Amino acid sequence: MVGVVLISHSRALAEGAAELAAQVAAGVRIVPAGGTEDGRLGTSTERIAAAIKTADDGDGVLLIPDIGSSVLSALALLADLDPEGRGDRLVLADAPFVEGAVAAAAAAAGGLDLTAVATAAQEARVARKF
């Protein structure tokens, strides 16, 4: 099953979004990677790498960053982990953080592949609320 890593500057935000997404996706590995090692706001490639290892069960991992340097940190890590840019095991989604997390988790729980899970997360951008 595809895993999901939520990358945020805020540990609390990443953990809260992961908790919410887990409500619709029993069994999906949704791993928060928020904040820095010393508890400050920011991002950490080490925390992201550890989250990827935890989330990966062999079907790939979708990374969903919040803003700014979380995107840059994820891109830097992807350049190291997937230097050819194949995206067959790790994909970075350009998705709204909370809505994308929930959509990705639901898609992963439905057994969709990494490409389809990424598409679900990204399509959450246009989902109407009313």
Secondary structure, 3 states (H helix, E strand, C coil): CCEEEEEECCHHHHHHHHHHHHCCCCCCCEEEEECCCCCCCCCCHHHHHHHHHHHCCCCCEEEEECCCHHHHHHHHHHHHHCCCCCCCCEEECCCCHHHHHHHHHHHHHCCCCHHHHHHHHHHHHHCCCC
